[in-house]
Amino acid sequence: MMGSIILTYHYVRDNSNMKCITVNKFHNQIEMLSKQYKFVTLSELIKNPTNRPCCVFSFDDGLIDGFNNVLPILHKFGAKGTFFISTSVLLGKMLAAQKRHMLLSKLGPIKFTEEFNKKVSNKNKITSSENYQDYYHRDDVATANLKYHLDYCVGSEEALQKVFSKFFNEKKELQSLYLSENQIKIMLSKGMEIGSHGHTHQHLSRLSGSKLISEITKPQKILKDHFSIDIKTMSYPFGDYNSEVMACVKQCGLIAAVTVIPGNVQDSKSYFELCRVDCADLGVDNGG
């Protein structure tokens, strides 16, 4: 596995205000990487170690981009991908992560913050004196402060839902944003791997006991019921985990889990703390 890397992707699309990688840039990245790496799924990387440098394309959140934009390019280069799905989406529940992405794209962090502050108590309002960029080093101050409150403040989920409902139709967005069951079946038939991203995309380190076990085992059961597959890999939602989470993941029969810690595979402490390289850090331009 020396020199192997696991890449992190979310949105792969054009003409979007979301933080995404364009389809052309994704194509160019794979073309460049094909000259150096063997393309494998995460399970293949763990189960069949090789001296040849390998590259895993991993995609979080189960977005429809994986079918519309990613799959044709992977197929062109004979590549495979590992797609991590939060299974509550298959039961008709939109993830809070996408709600805030969409609101940031539509409103920007300042307007979003104004709307958020209308929905929370005075003690949970976001103030201009705050600065949480140390927690979200890729974001500007306003976005970092907003994300911190969404992640850590009591009542933030309810406030987020109220703001989202003001600007979007959740049922409509759910259908246009995530992979459908039929699309997942097609992807599986073409050799793609489906992994877990938790059931409801929660911060796992804040859970314990039966709640933690449920968040890890529900995706295994749902994906087994829907697609007759045994899930062996996981991506920690928000990259959030601790020793109890790792122990539970192992106990539930998974063989590997990826983080958002930057680095190559050999930099990882274990198969349950696998480092990844963000696609934005590859340094490949759009090529026209």
N, C-alpha and C positions, 0 to 999 in steps of 0.2 A: 504493500500500500504506500510505499515511499513516494512522495510527490503527488499523491492523489488529492483531489479537491471535491468538495460538495458546494455547489452554487445555490444561492437563495434567490427565488423569484416570487413576485406577487402578480402585479398587473403587467401584461404584455399586450399593448394596444396602441393604436395611433389616435391622433386628434382628441386627446383627453387632457383635462386639467389635473387628473390624478397623478400621484407620483408613480410613474410607470416607465418601462423600457419600451421603445418602439419595436414594431415587428421587424423592421429592417435591421435594427441594431441587434436584436436577438439572433437573427439569421447570421449576421456577420460574426457574432461571438461564437456560435457553433462552428462556423466555417474555420475560424482561427483555431479553436480548441481541437478540432478534428485532426489537426496536423501533429498534435502532441499527446492526446489522451485517447484511451479506450473508454467509450461511453457505456455505463452500466447503471442499473438501479441501485438503490441503497442496500436492499437485501442481497443483491449479487456481490456488492462490494464487501459485505461482511461475511457471507457464506463462502465465497470463492476468492480468497485473497490471491493476488498476483504481484509479481515484481514490476509489471508494467504500470506506469502512472494511469490512474483511472479518474474519470470525471462523472459525478452524479449531478443531474439537473433536478433540483427539488423545488416544488411549487406549493406555497402555503395557501390555505383558505378555500381550496376547491372552486376557484373562479372559472367562469365560462371561457375566459381567454385560453385556458389550457386546451380546450377542444377546438375553438375557432382559429386561433392564431399559432399556438405552440405545436400541436400535434402534426400538422402538415410539414412543418420545418424539421421536427424530430424525425419524421418518416423519411424525408428527403436525404438526411445524413445517416440513416440507419441507426438512429439514437433512441434511447429510452429515457423516460422521466419518472420520478417518484412524486406523486400528487397527494398532499396531505389534506384531508377533508375533516371539517367539523360536522359531525353527523346530524346535529339538530337542524341543519339546512335541509337535509333530505326529508325532515318531518315538518317543513314549512316555516322554520324560524330563521329570520335574518340575523346575522351576527352583528354585535355592537361595533366590532372593528370596522366593518364596511359602512355602517351608518355614519361613523365619524369621518371616515375617508371621504364619503360623498358630501357631507356637510362642509368639510374643509375645502373641497373642490368648488362647491357652489357659492359659499359665503366668504371664504377666507377666514383666517383665525380671529381677526378683530370682530367682525360681524357675528361669527359663531359664538365668541365669548360673550358678546352682548346678549344674544338670545339665551345662552346657557345661564347667565346671571339672573335672568328674569324668572327662571324656573327653580332656583335653589334658595335656601335660607341665607341670611346675611353672613353667617359664619363660614359658609361654603362658597361664597362669591369669589371670583378670580380678581385679584387686584394688580395694579401696575407695578407694585413694589416687589412682586415675586419674580424669581428666575430659577427655573428648573431645567436649564439646558444641560446640566451635568447628568441628568437622567435620560435626556433625549438629544444626544450631541449632533444629530443630523438636522435638527429643527431650529428655527428661529425662536426667540424668547416667547413670543405670543403663542405659537403653536405648542411649544414645550410646556408652558404653564397650563394650557387647556388640556393637553394630554394627561398631565399629572393629576388634575382634578377629576378627569374622567376615569382614571385608573384607581385613584386612592380615596376619593371623598365619598362619604355616605350620601346616598340619594342621587348620585351622578347618573346611574343607569336610567332611573325614572325621568330625570331631566333630559337626558339624551333622547329618550323615546318621544318626549313631548316636542322637542325641537325638530326631530326628524319627521314626525307626523305633520308638522306645519308646512314642510317644504316638499315632502315626497309621499308617494303612494307605496307603502311597504310591499304589498302583495305583487304589484307590478314590477318593482325593482328586484324582488326576490327571484322572479322568473327570468329576468334578463341578466342577472349578475352571476349566478352559480351554475355549476355543471348539473345537468339533469341525470336521472338514472339511466336513461338510454344512452346518453353521451358517455357516461362512465363505463357502461357495458362495451361500447365500441372501443374505448381506450384500452380496456383490459384485453380485448381480443387482439389488439395490436401490440401487446407486450408491455404496456405501461404498468407501473406499480401504484397501488393505492395504499396510503398509510393513514394514520390517525393524526388529527390535530385537536384531540379532545372532543367532547360531545358539544359543549356550548362555548368553547374558546375562552375559558376562564384562566385567571392567574392561579396556576396549580399550587404554588407554594403557600397560598392562603387557605387551602383546603386540607382536610385530614380525615382519617377514618373512612367511614362509609361514603362520604361525599367525594373524597379523592378517588376511591376505588371505582365508584360509579362513573366518574368523569373519564376514567381510563377504559373501563370494561364495556360501557355502552357502545362506543364506536366498534369494538370488536364484534359485539353481538349484532348490531344493526347492519354492518357491512357483510357479515356472514349471512344474515337472513336475506339481504337484498341481492347479493352478488355471489354467494357461495365461495367467499375467499377468506383465508385466515390472515389477519393483519399482523405483521411482524415488526413494523417500524412506526415511529412517531416523531412529530415535530412539536416541541413544547410551545403552546400559545404564548405570545409575547416573549418567547425565550425564557420563560420564568419557571424555575425548578429549584429543588433543594434535595438533600439526601433522602428525605422521606419519599419524595416524588420518585426519585430514581429507584429506590427499593421497591416501590409499588409497581412501577413499570416492569421491572425484572420479574416480580412475583406474578404478574399477569401474563407472562410468557412472551413479551416483546424482546427482540434481539438487539435493537439499536434505537437511539433517540438523538435528534439533532437540536442544537442550540442556535443562538445568534452570536455566539462568541466568534470573533474573526480569527481565521487561521486555516491551515491545511489539515488534512486528516491526521497526520503524524503529530500535530500540535495538541491533539485532543487527549484528555486524561483517561477516557474510557469510551467504549461503544455507546454509553448512555450520556455522554457529554461531548458529542461530536461537534467540532468547529465547522463553520461554513464561511464561504466567501460571498459577500453581497454582490449581485450582478452589476451594481452601479460602480463597483471598484475594479472591474476588469480593465477599464481603460481602452475599450474598443469604440471607435467613433461610428457614426451611422453610415459612412461610406457613400453618401449621396442619395 
